[in-house]
Amino acid sequence: MKLAIVACDILKEEIEFLTKDDPDFVIREYLEFALHENPEHMRDVIIEKVNSLKGQVDAVFLGYAICSSLENVTEKFDVPAAMLPGADCIDALLGTEEYNREKKICAGTWFSSPGWANEGLNGLIKELHLDSMEGYDPSFFFDIIFASYERVLFIDTGIGNEEEYQRKSEDFASELKLRHDCRKCGLGRIQETIDRTKKLAMGSRD
C-alpha cells in the first residue's frame, strides 16, 4: 500500500504524530496555511497537487476540512482521497458539538491549536497580509480585528511539548490583551480519516 499526505501545515504536528512510523505513507506534502486567505486559489492548488500524484499512490489523506471552499473537492480528484470532517481545522480537532459548545461559552474566542500557537502574531500578519498596508504598522489593525474577541483558547492535542505551545499561545493572548484558557482534545477524528484513507487504498487495489 502506498499513501500520500496532502495537508495544511497548521495540522502537520498532529498528522506526523499519528503517521511518523507508518511505512504506508510514502509522500508527505504540507501546504502553506496562508492559502486559506484565498479559498478558491487554495482549492485549485489542492486539486492540482492531489492529481499530480495519480499513478504514484493508492490513496491520499487530505489534511483539510471544508475550509470555505473544499466541499465535495474529492470529486475533482483523480486519486481516491479521504478528507477531514468539519468546517475547519478546529472543527476537525474538537468535533462539531464541542466546537459549538466552546463558542457558546464565549462567542469571541480565538482558537489556538499547536499549529496556530506556533504561528503566533507573525502568522496572523502573514495570513491577512497586514504587512502590505503601506504606511501602517501591522499592530495598528489588531485592535480592529479583535474588537469582538474576549479570549484565546489553547487546544492541547496531546502531541507533546504542550508547555511550549501553551506559552506561545499565552504570549499571543497577552499581545492582544485577551484572557487565555486551555482545554484538551484527542486526535480521534484525524485517526478516523487515516483509517478511511487506508480502506480507500485497499479498495482501489481490488
KAQUI-V749687 format. One record per backbone hydrogen bond with DSSP energy under -0.5 kcal/mol. CO is the residue of the C=O (numbers start at 1). NH is the residue of the N-H. If there is no record, write none. Layout:
BEGIN
co=CO nh=NH
co=CO nh=NH
END
This chain:
BEGIN
co=2 nh=58
co=2 nh=59
co=3 nh=26
co=3 nh=27
co=4 nh=61
co=5 nh=29
co=6 nh=63
co=7 nh=31
co=8 nh=11
co=9 nh=12
co=11 nh=15
co=12 nh=16
co=13 nh=17
co=14 nh=18
co=15 nh=19
co=16 nh=20
co=19 nh=22
co=21 nh=23
co=22 nh=25
co=24 nh=3
co=24 nh=26
co=27 nh=5
co=29 nh=7
co=29 nh=31
co=31 nh=9
co=32 nh=35
co=33 nh=36
co=34 nh=37
co=35 nh=38
co=38 nh=42
co=39 nh=43
co=40 nh=44
co=41 nh=45
co=42 nh=46
co=43 nh=47
co=44 nh=48
co=45 nh=49
co=46 nh=50
co=47 nh=51
co=48 nh=52
co=50 nh=53
co=51 nh=54
co=53 nh=56
co=53 nh=57
co=59 nh=4
co=60 nh=62
co=60 nh=82
co=61 nh=6
co=61 nh=63
co=62 nh=64
co=62 nh=84
co=63 nh=8
co=64 nh=84
co=66 nh=69
co=66 nh=70
co=67 nh=69
co=70 nh=73
co=72 nh=75
co=73 nh=76
co=74 nh=77
co=80 nh=60
co=82 nh=62
co=86 nh=66
co=87 nh=67
co=88 nh=92
co=89 nh=93
co=90 nh=94
co=91 nh=95
co=95 nh=99
co=96 nh=100
co=97 nh=101
co=98 nh=102
co=99 nh=103
co=100 nh=104
co=101 nh=105
co=102 nh=106
co=107 nh=109
co=108 nh=150
co=108 nh=151
co=109 nh=111
co=110 nh=153
co=111 nh=113
co=112 nh=155
co=113 nh=117
co=114 nh=118
co=115 nh=119
co=116 nh=120
co=119 nh=122
co=119 nh=123
co=120 nh=124
co=121 nh=125
co=122 nh=126
co=123 nh=127
co=124 nh=128
co=125 nh=130
co=125 nh=131
co=126 nh=129
co=129 nh=132
co=130 nh=133
co=132 nh=134
co=133 nh=136
co=137 nh=140
co=138 nh=141
co=139 nh=142
co=139 nh=143
co=141 nh=145
co=142 nh=146
co=144 nh=147
co=146 nh=149
co=150 nh=179
co=151 nh=110
co=152 nh=154
co=152 nh=181
co=153 nh=112
co=154 nh=156
co=154 nh=183
co=155 nh=114
co=155 nh=157
co=156 nh=185
co=161 nh=165
co=162 nh=166
co=163 nh=167
co=164 nh=168
co=165 nh=169
co=166 nh=170
co=167 nh=171
co=168 nh=172
co=169 nh=173
co=170 nh=174
co=171 nh=175
co=172 nh=176
co=173 nh=177
co=173 nh=178
co=174 nh=177
co=179 nh=152
co=181 nh=154
co=183 nh=156
co=187 nh=191
co=188 nh=192
co=189 nh=193
co=190 nh=194
co=191 nh=195
co=192 nh=196
co=193 nh=197
co=194 nh=198
co=195 nh=199
co=196 nh=200
co=197 nh=201
co=198 nh=202
co=199 nh=203
co=200 nh=204
co=201 nh=205
co=202 nh=205
co=203 nh=206
END
